[in-house]
Amino acid sequence: GMRVTHGFELHCDLTEPNRLQVNWDRNRFHLTELTSALCTDDPAYDEGQPRAGFDTFEGVGTGRYNGVDGYGIQFRFVDDGQPGTGDIAFIEVTDGSTVVMTVENFLVRGNHQAHRAR
């Protein structure tokens, strides 16, 4: 019943700039460092056009929760083509040992879009 929104520009290459912000129930998480990234092509999904060579992005990182450093995040974003109704988001924010927020669901609004690295 909780609305969670997210916006991102993420790369499979950790040396590229990576951005992710998650908002829920007057809270926000802002990624400051992506420490792990895995881009895979799951045969259960199809990113459609444009072809990216992968449809699933899994990541781990650290960041700020409501402006306080030292929080962790793990996430998985699935791009299942247009119009985005088959796209999936799993997000878990922790303070190291305690889960602050976790969600996994199909997107209600929006559209994940995988792109081939430049």
C-alpha positions in Angstrom: 0.0 0.0 0.0 3.0 2.3 0.2 3.9 4.3 -2.9 7.6 4.1 -3.8 9.1 6.1 -6.7 12.6 5.9 -8.1 14.7 7.6 -10.8 18.1 6.5 -12.0 20.9 6.6 -14.5 23.0 3.5 -13.9 25.8 1.8 -15.8 27.2 -1.7 -15.7 30.6 -0.1 -15.6 31.4 1.1 -12.0 33.7 3.8 -13.3 30.8 5.6 -15.0 28.7 8.1 -13.0 25.8 6.3 -11.4 22.7 8.0 -9.9 19.7 6.5 -8.1 17.2 8.2 -5.9 14.3 6.4 -4.1 11.4 8.2 -2.4 8.7 6.8 -0.2 6.4 8.0 2.6 8.3 11.3 3.0 11.7 9.5 3.0 14.4 9.5 0.5 17.5 7.5 -0.3 20.3 8.9 -2.6 23.0 6.7 -3.9 26.5 8.1 -3.4 28.5 5.0 -4.5 27.6 2.0 -6.6 29.9 -0.8 -5.3 28.6 -3.7 -7.4 26.8 -3.9 -10.7 25.6 -7.0 -12.7 23.8 -6.7 -16.0 22.3 -9.9 -17.3 19.9 -11.1 -20.1 17.2 -13.2 -18.4 15.3 -15.3 -21.0 12.1 -14.7 -19.1 12.2 -11.0 -20.1 12.8 -9.0 -23.3 14.0 -5.4 -23.2 12.5 -4.7 -26.6 13.8 -1.7 -28.5 16.4 -0.4 -28.3 18.4 -3.6 -27.9 20.7 -3.4 -25.0 22.0 -6.9 -24.7 20.6 -7.1 -21.1 17.3 -6.7 -19.4 18.2 -7.0 -15.7 20.4 -4.7 -13.7 21.4 -5.8 -10.1 23.3 -3.4 -7.9 24.6 -2.8 -4.5 25.7 0.5 -3.1 25.9 3.0 -0.3 24.2 6.4 0.2 22.3 8.8 2.3 18.9 8.2 3.9 17.1 11.4 4.7 20.5 13.2 4.4 22.4 10.8 6.7 25.3 8.9 5.3 26.1 5.3 5.9 23.1 3.4 4.6 23.1 0.6 2.1 21.0 -0.4 -0.8 20.6 -3.4 -3.0 18.3 -3.4 -6.0 17.2 -5.2 -9.1 15.5 -3.5 -12.0 14.0 -5.4 -14.9 13.2 -3.9 -18.3 10.5 -6.0 -20.0 9.9 -3.8 -23.0 7.2 -1.2 -23.7 5.1 0.2 -22.2 6.7 -0.8 -18.9 3.8 -2.6 -17.2 6.0 -5.8 -17.1 9.0 -4.0 -15.6 9.9 -5.0 -12.1 11.7 -3.2 -9.2 13.2 -4.7 -6.1 14.7 -2.2 -3.7 16.0 -2.8 -0.2 17.5 0.0 1.9 19.3 -0.9 5.2 21.2 0.8 8.0 23.7 -2.0 7.8 21.8 -4.6 9.8 18.2 -3.4 9.9 16.0 -3.1 6.9 14.6 0.5 6.6 12.5 -0.2 3.5 11.9 -3.1 1.1 9.7 -3.3 -2.0 9.3 -5.7 -4.9 6.6 -5.2 -7.5 5.7 -4.5 -11.1 5.8 -0.8 -12.0 2.5 0.9 -11.8 3.7 4.0 -13.6 6.9 4.6 -15.6 9.2 2.5 -17.7 12.7 1.0 -17.1 14.8 1.3 -20.2 18.1 -0.6 -20.6 20.6 1.0 -23.1 23.7 -0.4 -24.6 26.9 1.1 -23.2 28.4 3.8 -25.4 
